[in-house]
Structure formats: structure tokens, C-alpha cells
């Protein structure tokens, strides 16, 4: 066990050239967090990464479909470092849990977390680690399996909350995890970062559902070693602002990632997905299926990039982004990208934004369905394809209920 008591020397990087735009309240909040509450090495690494990135601006391509000005304002809010906001984790006898407020963290958890933080490309995520009042770390030992879904709940209250969590799955382990956010108030803002390190031949089955209200920027990063497997299913009905950033690094041969997202966004709600998936080594596979139904004045976007490195031969990467528009006032944006630097690969991508297929409607009407029933059947079928059919009922049930509830009366 390592006690993190080394000085953090914030003056070395707090006034970096790209960070003058940061408010004094934000700087003061970083300095004011008691030394014993946040391990200094991790916080200093996170603030250094943030200071080099700076706050989001209008010319930043990663925020093409989001108001950079709005994000700038939200991220400049003074953090509530004394609040009880943050992650709540179910206690399990087969899972080691560390509250970093104690200042204690095993070296085998500190090193990969700090390394990942220094590599951070997402400014909100770096800030989440730097300012979280109580970051937490979880470790699932080699060969251990969690069959009953583990519930991770991130709670937020007040104008601004930051939260951070690191989950390490050691070699040969497996876990089913359900991640939920709960935000109290339409103007409450949650900024959170979660890092999963999936060891050799380990498997993670993760479901994530956005909160129905409030504002959220959430970053999920996954590092997969040899033979690791990731199954991710996300669901959202949007809110004033929901931005989910996904970053996946396939670092070991034969690693596999399956990413799915189902969204229904209506009224004035917004839901944005930003995906970066990197194939670093040979013989890995990835699949992406993102589907959204847009109602009213809702807005949905998916910005997805797949990178295949020069050494990543025999890569199999597939990406499909689809929006179904059920309103003239709504807006949908899809930007699929493949950056391929290897020559022996199987890669495909596609995007579609459109209305209900009239031929499919005609077919169902000719089989006796009325117009409303035909619309409902096609809309539900379109959306449910993005949900993993193997999900346990206690997980899939609430996700389906939220999505179908948002569709009720609209089709």
C-alpha cells in the first residue's frame, strides 16, 4: 500500500499558457481541496493535463455539435468540493474498494490511473479527476467473476459536481456493471470521468443510462489488454445537455469491443455522443451501432472516429450511425470517420439520417395494421436493435421503459 503524501506543487502548471481563461474560482477550488482528501500525485497529473488542453472553444473539432460557450460556462462554475456528490458503489466481498479521500491507494492502481490521466485528451474528464471531492478505485482480482450486476451510481447536487472512478479488472476476471447518474435539479451540472482497465482475457459487460434531467458531461475510457472483451450498451432520452465521450484503446491482440447506443430525444432535449476507438495491435475486432430517434425540437449527434495503427493488421472494425427523424423541427448530426494506416484490414462505416421508410409502412398497412400501429412497430424495431438482447431483465427493463416512455404518444 502506498500513502500519497508527496507535495503537488500546483504553481508549476496552474498558470499554463492555455489556462488563463480559467476562472479564479476554479483555480481556488483546486488549491483549497484539503491535501489529505485527494492524493496529490493523481490530482496534479489531472490538472497538468487540463492546463495543456484548456477549456473547450469554438474551433475544437471534438465539440463540433456542442455549444463550446455553454460548456465553457458550465466547466467554469465553482465546484462544490465539500458536497456528498460522487460515486456510490455497492459493497461486494469479491471487489476491493478504495476511497481516495483516505490518501491510500495500491501502487498497482495508482500507476495505470495516473498514466491514463496524463494521456487525457478530454478537458472535462481531466477536470473531473482534478476536482473530484472523493475519487474511488475498484479492483477485481484475477479469475473473479461478478455475475449479479454491480450498481455504480453517480449522484450530483447543486450547481457543479465532479466525480472520478477507476475500475481495474485483472486477468481472467469478468463483471457485469450497471452505471447510472442521478442529478438533482434541471440546472445541476455533473462532470464525471470513469476509467476501466480490462486485463488479459477479462470481460466487462457494462450498461450506462443518462439521467432524465440536469446537465452532464461524462467520459468513459476503456483500455483492453490481450484477449479482453468489452460489451457496452448506452441509453438516453437526453436533457438540457447530455454529452457522453467514449474512448476505447485495444492494446492487446484478440481484444474485442462491442459498443451500442439507443437514444430517444424530444422536446428541447439534447444528447451528444463522441467516440474515439483505436486499434493499436493486430487481430482485434470492434463493432459500433448507434441509433437515435429524434422528436419535436430534440437534437442528437454522434461523432465517431476509428483509428487503425500501422501495426494493427487483420483488424475487423465496423461502425454504423443511424438517426430516425420523426419531426421537421429536430436536428441530427452524424460524422463517421475511419483513419486506417494498415493495409490488411476489414473496415466499414456508415451513417444515415432519414424519415420512416414508406415502403415498410405500406407493407405493414397491407397486412392489416393501422397507420399508428405500423409507425410504432417500425420505430420500436429500429430502436431496440441497438439494445443487447442478452442483458439481464433487471437491467434491460428500466432502459426499455425509459426509451419507450419517451416515444409514447409521439408515434
Backbone torsions as a table, in degrees:
resi	resn	phi	psi	omega
1	UNK	NA	136.1	-179.0
2	UNK	-112.0	128.0	174.3
3	UNK	-93.2	122.8	-173.9
4	UNK	-91.3	91.3	-178.1
5	UNK	-123.2	11.0	179.8
6	UNK	-69.8	144.9	-180.0
7	UNK	-63.4	146.4	-175.1
8	UNK	-95.6	-19.4	178.4
9	UNK	47.3	61.2	-176.7
10	UNK	-62.9	-24.2	-177.4
11	UNK	-64.0	-16.5	-178.6
12	UNK	-70.8	-24.5	-174.8
13	UNK	-137.5	-5.4	-176.0
14	UNK	-68.8	-26.9	-178.0
15	UNK	-107.1	34.0	179.3
16	UNK	-57.2	154.1	-174.3
17	UNK	-56.8	-30.4	-177.0
18	UNK	-89.8	1.2	-175.5
19	UNK	-114.0	15.0	177.2
20	UNK	-62.7	-24.5	-179.1
21	UNK	-70.5	-13.5	-178.7
22	UNK	-70.0	134.0	-177.5
23	UNK	-68.1	154.5	176.4
24	UNK	-62.5	-32.3	178.5
25	UNK	-62.3	-38.4	178.9
26	UNK	-68.8	-44.1	178.0
27	UNK	-62.8	-42.7	-179.0
28	UNK	-65.3	-36.9	178.7
29	UNK	-63.3	-40.0	178.3
30	UNK	-63.2	-44.3	-177.8
31	UNK	-69.8	-29.0	-171.7
32	UNK	-83.5	-16.2	-178.9
33	UNK	-62.8	124.2	-178.0
34	UNK	-54.2	137.8	-176.8
35	UNK	-55.1	-37.9	-175.3
36	UNK	-74.9	-11.7	-174.8
37	UNK	-88.1	-30.3	-178.4
38	UNK	-130.2	124.1	179.1
39	UNK	-55.4	125.2	-170.9
40	UNK	-63.2	-37.7	-177.5
41	UNK	-62.0	-43.9	-177.7
42	UNK	-69.2	-44.5	-178.9
43	UNK	-64.6	-41.6	-180.0
44	UNK	-63.8	-40.3	178.3
45	UNK	-63.0	-40.6	-178.9
46	UNK	-67.7	-43.1	-179.6
47	UNK	-68.1	-34.3	177.0
48	UNK	-62.4	-45.1	178.6
49	UNK	-61.5	-43.0	179.9
50	UNK	-65.2	-42.2	-177.4
51	UNK	-64.0	-28.7	177.7
52	UNK	-78.5	-25.5	179.7
53	UNK	-86.7	-41.5	-174.3
54	UNK	76.2	169.3	178.0
55	UNK	-69.9	153.7	178.6
56	UNK	-56.5	142.3	178.4
57	UNK	-133.7	167.2	-172.2
58	UNK	-63.6	-24.1	-179.5
59	UNK	-88.9	1.9	-177.5
60	UNK	-83.1	117.2	-176.1
61	UNK	-63.9	-25.3	179.4
62	UNK	-67.0	-14.7	-178.3
63	UNK	-120.2	35.5	-175.7
64	UNK	-57.8	-38.1	-172.3
65	UNK	-105.9	8.4	-179.7
66	UNK	-120.0	147.6	177.3
67	UNK	-72.0	108.4	179.3
68	UNK	-62.6	-34.2	178.6
69	UNK	-64.1	-41.2	177.9
70	UNK	-65.2	-43.9	177.7
71	UNK	-62.0	-41.1	178.4
72	UNK	-56.7	-44.9	179.9
73	UNK	-65.9	-42.9	-179.9
74	UNK	-64.7	-44.6	-177.8
75	UNK	-73.4	-14.0	176.9
76	UNK	-89.6	-7.7	176.4
77	UNK	-60.4	146.6	179.7
78	UNK	-72.4	124.9	-178.4
79	UNK	-67.8	148.9	174.6
80	UNK	-95.9	79.7	-173.5
81	UNK	-72.1	-14.1	179.1
82	UNK	-99.3	7.9	-177.3
83	UNK	-80.8	170.1	178.1
84	UNK	-93.1	9.9	179.7
85	UNK	-67.0	154.6	178.4
86	UNK	140.6	-166.5	-176.4
87	UNK	-85.6	137.2	169.9
88	UNK	-112.9	128.7	-174.8
89	UNK	-121.3	130.8	174.7
90	UNK	-60.1	137.6	175.8
91	UNK	-77.3	129.3	178.0
92	UNK	-133.7	137.7	-178.8
93	UNK	-67.7	-22.6	-177.5
94	UNK	-95.4	11.8	-176.7
95	UNK	-131.6	125.3	176.5
96	UNK	-84.6	132.9	-178.2
97	UNK	-125.0	138.1	-179.4
98	UNK	-131.4	121.3	172.6
99	UNK	-91.9	116.8	-173.4
100	UNK	-71.8	-8.0	174.4
101	UNK	-62.4	-22.5	178.8
102	UNK	-76.3	-15.5	-179.1
103	UNK	80.3	10.5	-179.2
104	UNK	-114.5	134.7	178.7
105	UNK	-158.8	129.9	177.9
106	UNK	-61.7	146.0	-179.2
107	UNK	-58.5	-35.9	-177.8
108	UNK	-69.8	-12.7	173.1
109	UNK	-100.2	-38.3	-179.9
110	UNK	-61.0	-46.3	-172.8
111	UNK	-62.0	-52.0	-179.5
112	UNK	-67.0	-32.4	179.5
113	UNK	-68.1	-47.0	179.7
114	UNK	-63.2	-41.1	179.1
115	UNK	-60.5	-44.5	179.6
116	UNK	-65.2	-37.8	179.7
117	UNK	-64.3	-41.2	179.1
118	UNK	-66.0	-23.9	178.0
119	UNK	-87.6	-2.1	-171.1
120	UNK	-59.3	132.2	178.0
121	UNK	-107.1	-3.0	-175.0
122	UNK	-110.9	113.4	-175.0
123	UNK	-59.9	-45.7	178.3
124	UNK	-58.5	-39.1	-179.8
125	UNK	-65.5	-40.7	177.9
126	UNK	-62.2	-41.9	178.4
127	UNK	-64.1	-36.6	-179.4
128	UNK	-59.7	-43.4	179.8
129	UNK	-69.9	-39.6	-177.4
130	UNK	-67.3	-33.5	-170.6
131	UNK	-111.5	-4.8	179.8
132	UNK	-59.0	133.3	-177.1
133	UNK	-74.5	-26.6	-178.9
134	UNK	-148.7	73.5	175.6
135	UNK	-60.4	150.8	-179.6
136	UNK	-131.2	152.2	177.9
137	UNK	-128.5	140.0	179.6
138	UNK	-125.4	144.8	179.0
139	UNK	-137.1	125.1	176.0
140	UNK	-107.0	116.6	-172.4
141	UNK	-68.5	159.1	-176.3
142	UNK	-54.5	132.8	176.1
143	UNK	80.7	-6.3	-179.3
144	UNK	-80.2	142.5	-179.7
145	UNK	-125.5	133.0	173.9
146	UNK	-109.5	103.7	-176.7
147	UNK	-87.4	-39.5	176.2
148	UNK	-77.2	125.9	-175.2
149	UNK	-52.6	130.9	177.6
150	UNK	-87.0	126.4	-177.6
151	UNK	-93.9	122.2	173.3
152	UNK	-113.0	119.9	-179.2
153	UNK	-117.7	127.1	177.6
154	UNK	-107.8	116.1	-176.4
155	UNK	-104.9	145.0	180.0
156	UNK	-139.8	135.8	176.2
157	UNK	-135.0	150.6	175.6
158	UNK	83.1	-173.5	-172.5
159	UNK	-67.4	-31.7	-174.6
160	UNK	-156.0	127.0	175.5
161	UNK	-133.2	141.4	175.8
162	UNK	-121.5	143.3	-178.5
163	UNK	-145.6	148.6	-179.6
164	UNK	-147.0	142.4	-179.7
165	UNK	-147.6	142.8	175.5
166	UNK	-123.6	129.8	-178.5
167	UNK	-125.5	116.1	179.0
168	UNK	-108.6	122.8	174.6
169	UNK	-104.0	114.0	-177.9
170	UNK	-75.3	172.5	-172.8
171	UNK	-54.0	132.7	174.6
172	UNK	75.9	3.7	179.4
173	UNK	-86.3	169.7	179.4
174	UNK	-153.1	141.9	-179.1
175	UNK	-148.5	141.3	168.0
176	UNK	-103.6	125.8	-173.4
177	UNK	-132.2	138.4	175.4
178	UNK	-118.0	120.5	-177.4
179	UNK	-110.0	124.4	-179.7
180	UNK	-129.7	148.5	172.8
181	UNK	-115.0	139.9	176.3
182	UNK	-128.1	115.4	-177.0
183	UNK	-116.8	127.6	-178.2
184	UNK	-95.3	105.3	177.1
185	UNK	108.2	141.6	-177.1
186	UNK	-69.0	-22.1	-179.3
187	UNK	-102.3	0.9	178.4
188	UNK	-73.1	141.0	-175.8
189	UNK	-121.4	127.9	176.7
190	UNK	-115.1	127.7	175.2
191	UNK	-120.9	114.4	-171.3
192	UNK	-134.8	152.4	178.4
193	UNK	-136.1	132.1	177.4
194	UNK	-130.7	128.7	178.3
195	UNK	-115.3	127.2	175.0
196	UNK	-113.6	125.0	173.4
197	UNK	-110.2	110.5	-173.8
198	UNK	-102.6	110.4	-174.0
199	UNK	-71.9	179.1	-176.9
200	UNK	-56.3	128.8	177.3
201	UNK	59.6	17.9	174.8
202	UNK	-88.6	163.0	-177.2
203	UNK	-138.8	133.6	176.9
204	UNK	-123.1	125.1	174.6
205	UNK	-113.4	104.4	-172.2
206	UNK	-117.4	132.9	170.2
207	UNK	-115.5	141.8	-178.2
208	UNK	-136.6	132.5	179.2
209	UNK	-130.7	128.3	178.6
210	UNK	-69.1	155.2	175.6
211	UNK	-73.5	155.5	-178.5
212	UNK	-80.0	-9.0	178.8
213	UNK	-145.1	173.3	179.4
214	UNK	86.1	-172.2	179.9
215	UNK	-124.0	137.1	-175.4
216	UNK	-145.3	136.5	163.8
217	UNK	-120.3	118.3	-175.9
218	UNK	-125.4	131.1	176.5
219	UNK	-115.7	125.4	173.0
220	UNK	-115.7	121.0	177.6
221	UNK	-119.0	140.1	-177.5
222	UNK	-129.1	129.5	174.6
223	UNK	-116.6	118.3	-175.5
224	UNK	-110.6	126.6	176.1
225	UNK	-92.3	-172.2	-173.7
226	UNK	-53.9	126.0	174.6
227	UNK	71.3	6.2	-179.9
228	UNK	-72.0	153.8	-177.9
229	UNK	-133.1	134.9	178.5
230	UNK	-125.7	129.5	173.1
231	UNK	-123.6	113.3	-177.9
232	UNK	-119.9	129.3	175.6
233	UNK	-127.8	123.3	-178.7
234	UNK	-116.6	148.3	176.9
235	UNK	-140.4	145.9	-179.1
236	UNK	-158.5	146.1	169.1
237	UNK	-115.3	13.6	176.0
238	UNK	70.4	179.5	175.5
239	UNK	-166.7	-158.7	176.7
240	UNK	-56.9	-37.6	174.4
241	UNK	-159.0	123.2	171.8
242	UNK	-131.6	116.7	175.8
243	UNK	-124.8	117.7	177.6
244	UNK	-110.5	120.4	175.8
245	UNK	-105.3	125.6	178.6
246	UNK	-114.9	131.2	177.1
247	UNK	-133.3	122.7	-176.7
248	UNK	-125.3	128.2	176.9
249	UNK	-118.5	113.7	176.0
250	UNK	-91.2	100.2	-171.0
251	UNK	-105.3	-7.2	179.6
252	UNK	-125.9	145.0	179.9
253	UNK	-54.9	146.6	176.3
254	UNK	66.9	16.1	172.6
255	UNK	-73.1	150.3	-177.3
256	UNK	-136.9	138.7	177.5
257	UNK	-133.4	130.1	178.7
258	UNK	-124.0	111.9	-176.7
259	UNK	-113.4	128.6	179.9
260	UNK	-133.1	146.4	177.9
261	UNK	-147.3	133.4	176.6
262	UNK	-123.8	127.9	-174.3
263	UNK	-135.1	137.6	167.1
264	UNK	-126.0	118.8	-176.6
265	UNK	-129.7	126.2	-178.0
266	UNK	-142.4	-175.2	-175.7
267	UNK	60.9	-130.7	175.4
268	UNK	-106.6	16.5	-176.6
269	UNK	-71.6	155.1	179.6
270	UNK	-133.0	144.5	176.9
271	UNK	-144.4	123.4	-177.2
272	UNK	-124.9	135.5	176.6
273	UNK	-119.3	131.7	176.0
274	UNK	-127.1	119.5	-172.1
275	UNK	-123.0	132.3	170.4
276	UNK	-130.0	118.4	-178.8
277	UNK	-124.5	123.4	-175.1
278	UNK	-117.1	127.5	171.0
279	UNK	-96.2	109.9	-177.4
280	UNK	-95.3	-26.2	-171.6
281	UNK	-132.3	167.6	-177.8
282	UNK	-69.1	162.2	166.9
283	UNK	64.8	36.5	175.8
284	UNK	-111.6	159.6	-178.4
285	UNK	-134.7	144.2	176.4
286	UNK	-143.9	146.0	176.1
287	UNK	-134.2	138.8	175.4
288	UNK	-131.2	128.7	175.0
289	UNK	-135.1	108.7	-178.8
290	UNK	-118.8	122.9	-178.8
291	UNK	-129.0	141.2	179.2
292	UNK	-144.1	141.5	172.8
293	UNK	-109.7	126.9	-176.4
294	UNK	-110.5	124.3	-180.0
295	UNK	-119.9	162.8	173.8
296	UNK	50.1	-130.6	177.6
297	UNK	-101.7	22.2	-178.8
298	UNK	-63.8	159.5	179.4
299	UNK	-136.5	132.7	178.7
300	UNK	-134.1	142.6	175.7
301	UNK	-143.9	148.0	172.8
302	UNK	-134.1	120.7	177.9
303	UNK	-116.9	104.8	-172.8
304	UNK	-123.5	128.5	179.2
305	UNK	-123.9	130.9	173.6
306	UNK	-114.3	125.5	-179.7
307	UNK	-113.6	126.6	177.1
308	UNK	-114.8	111.7	-177.3
309	UNK	-69.4	164.6	-177.2
310	UNK	-58.1	-35.8	-177.4
311	UNK	-86.6	-3.0	-173.9
312	UNK	-87.6	58.3	178.0
313	UNK	-68.6	158.4	179.4
314	UNK	62.1	28.7	174.8
315	UNK	-74.1	142.1	172.9
316	UNK	-123.6	105.6	-175.8
317	UNK	-128.5	129.0	-178.8
318	UNK	-132.8	138.6	-177.2
319	UNK	-142.6	130.4	178.7
320	UNK	-140.2	123.1	-179.2
321	UNK	-119.8	121.8	-175.2
322	UNK	-133.6	135.7	174.7
323	UNK	-123.3	133.3	174.3
324	UNK	-107.3	116.5	-176.2
325	UNK	-94.9	117.2	177.1
326	UNK	-112.2	19.5	-179.3
327	UNK	-152.9	144.5	175.9
328	UNK	-78.2	-23.6	-176.4
329	UNK	-86.0	-16.8	-178.0
330	UNK	-74.2	169.3	178.5
331	UNK	-139.8	140.5	177.1
332	UNK	-136.4	138.8	177.4
333	UNK	-130.7	134.7	177.4
334	UNK	-135.9	129.2	-179.1
335	UNK	-134.0	87.1	176.8
336	UNK	-84.6	141.7	-180.0
337	UNK	-143.0	138.4	172.4
338	UNK	-119.9	124.5	175.1
339	UNK	-116.0	98.2	-170.9
340	UNK	-108.3	123.1	179.4
341	UNK	-115.0	3.7	176.8
342	UNK	-111.8	161.4	-174.7
343	UNK	-112.7	-7.0	180.0
344	UNK	-118.1	76.0	-174.6
345	UNK	-139.9	162.4	170.6
346	UNK	-121.0	105.9	-176.4
347	UNK	-132.3	141.3	176.6
348	UNK	-147.6	150.8	174.6
349	UNK	-150.0	157.5	180.0
350	UNK	-163.7	156.8	177.9
351	UNK	-145.4	144.6	179.3
352	UNK	-145.1	133.6	173.7
353	UNK	-129.5	115.7	-175.8
354	UNK	-164.9	-179.8	-179.5
355	UNK	-92.7	178.7	176.4
356	UNK	-61.6	138.3	-179.9
357	UNK	-70.4	117.0	-177.8
358	UNK	-64.5	-29.9	179.5
359	UNK	-68.2	-38.8	177.3
360	UNK	-66.3	-40.2	177.0
361	UNK	-62.1	-44.2	179.9
362	UNK	-61.1	-41.0	-179.2
363	UNK	-61.4	-46.6	-178.8
364	UNK	-67.7	-37.0	177.9
365	UNK	-64.8	-36.0	-179.8
366	UNK	-70.7	-15.8	178.0
367	UNK	-96.9	11.7	172.6
368	UNK	102.1	-2.7	179.1
369	UNK	-80.8	141.8	174.5
370	UNK	-76.4	170.8	-174.2
371	UNK	-60.7	-42.9	-178.5
372	UNK	-63.7	-45.9	-179.6
373	UNK	-64.4	-38.4	179.0
374	UNK	-65.1	-43.9	177.2
375	UNK	-60.3	-46.0	-178.7
376	UNK	-61.7	-45.5	-177.8
377	UNK	-61.5	-45.7	-178.5
378	UNK	-68.6	-38.9	179.4
379	UNK	-66.2	-45.4	179.3
380	UNK	-62.9	-43.1	-179.7
381	UNK	-63.6	-41.7	177.6
382	UNK	-57.7	-46.8	-173.9
383	UNK	-74.9	-44.1	-173.1
384	UNK	-68.3	-17.4	177.3
385	UNK	-61.1	-26.2	-177.7
386	UNK	-83.5	-9.2	178.6
387	UNK	-93.5	135.2	-178.9
388	UNK	-69.3	120.2	-178.0
389	UNK	-69.3	-14.8	-178.8
390	UNK	-87.6	0.5	-178.8
391	UNK	-65.6	142.0	176.0
392	UNK	-61.1	150.0	-176.7
393	UNK	-60.0	-36.2	-178.7
394	UNK	-68.2	-17.1	176.9
395	UNK	-97.6	-48.5	-176.5
396	UNK	-69.8	-32.2	-177.7
397	UNK	-56.1	-56.5	179.2
398	UNK	-61.4	-35.1	179.1
399	UNK	-65.4	-47.4	179.6
400	UNK	-63.0	-42.0	-178.7
401	UNK	-62.2	-41.8	179.5
402	UNK	-64.1	-46.3	-177.6
403	UNK	-66.7	-46.9	-179.0
404	UNK	-69.2	-31.6	175.5
405	UNK	-63.1	-36.3	178.9
406	UNK	-70.4	-24.3	179.7
407	UNK	-85.3	-20.8	-172.9
408	UNK	-57.8	127.4	179.3
409	UNK	83.2	-6.9	-177.5
410	UNK	-98.7	-17.1	-179.6
411	UNK	-125.5	NA	NA
